[in-house]
Amino acid sequence: MWAQILWFIIGLVIGLVVGFLLARHFMQKYLKKNPPINEKMIEAMMSSMGRKPSKKQVNQVMQQMNRFM
């Protein structure tokens, strides 16, 4: 009886770890393919704040965003 409970707990832990790793992998793959923000969005955001962003500024913001993904 104790062996069955132990095997169940071991299987549950392994399943949770594998499920977490698979979900993380697929989420990272999805975010690389469909980034949540792009250059046009950054330009629109900076323009709405009253600034006309240069291409260099937009690229700097994009690099900062990509560093955190």
C-alpha positions as CSV (number, residue, x, y, z in Angstrom):
1,M,0.0,0.0,0.0
2,W,2.8,2.4,0.9
3,A,4.6,1.6,-2.3
4,Q,1.6,2.5,-4.4
5,I,1.2,5.9,-2.6
6,L,5.0,6.5,-3.1
7,W,4.8,5.7,-6.8
8,F,1.8,7.9,-7.2
9,I,3.6,10.8,-5.5
10,I,6.7,10.3,-7.6
11,G,4.7,10.1,-10.8
12,L,2.8,13.3,-9.8
13,V,6.0,15.2,-9.2
14,I,7.6,14.0,-12.4
15,G,4.4,14.9,-14.3
16,L,4.4,18.4,-12.9
17,V,8.0,19.0,-13.7
18,V,7.6,17.7,-17.3
19,G,4.4,19.7,-17.8
20,F,6.0,22.9,-16.5
21,L,9.0,22.5,-18.8
22,L,6.9,21.8,-21.8
23,A,4.6,24.7,-21.1
24,R,7.6,27.0,-20.7
25,H,9.1,25.8,-23.9
26,F,6.0,26.3,-25.9
27,M,5.3,29.7,-24.4
28,Q,8.8,30.9,-25.2
29,K,8.4,29.6,-28.8
30,Y,5.1,31.4,-29.1
31,L,6.4,34.7,-27.8
32,K,9.4,34.6,-30.2
33,K,7.0,34.0,-33.2
34,N,4.4,36.5,-32.0
35,P,6.1,39.2,-29.9
36,P,3.7,41.2,-27.7
37,I,5.2,44.5,-28.9
38,N,6.8,45.7,-32.1
39,E,8.5,48.8,-33.5
40,K,5.2,50.4,-34.7
41,M,3.7,50.0,-31.2
42,I,6.7,51.7,-29.7
43,E,6.6,54.5,-32.2
44,A,2.9,55.1,-31.5
45,M,3.5,55.0,-27.7
46,M,6.3,57.6,-28.0
47,S,4.4,59.7,-30.4
48,S,1.4,59.8,-28.0
49,M,3.7,61.1,-25.3
50,G,4.6,64.0,-27.6
51,R,7.9,62.8,-28.9
52,K,8.9,62.0,-32.4
53,P,11.2,58.9,-31.9
54,S,14.2,58.3,-34.1
55,K,15.0,54.9,-35.4
56,K,17.9,54.6,-33.0
57,Q,15.6,55.2,-30.0
58,V,13.1,52.7,-31.2
59,N,15.9,50.1,-31.7
60,Q,17.2,50.8,-28.2
61,V,13.7,50.2,-26.7
62,M,13.3,47.0,-28.7
63,Q,16.7,45.7,-27.5
64,Q,15.7,46.3,-23.9
65,M,12.4,44.5,-24.5
66,N,14.1,41.5,-26.1
67,R,16.7,41.3,-23.3
68,F,13.9,40.5,-20.8
69,M,12.2,37.8,-23.0
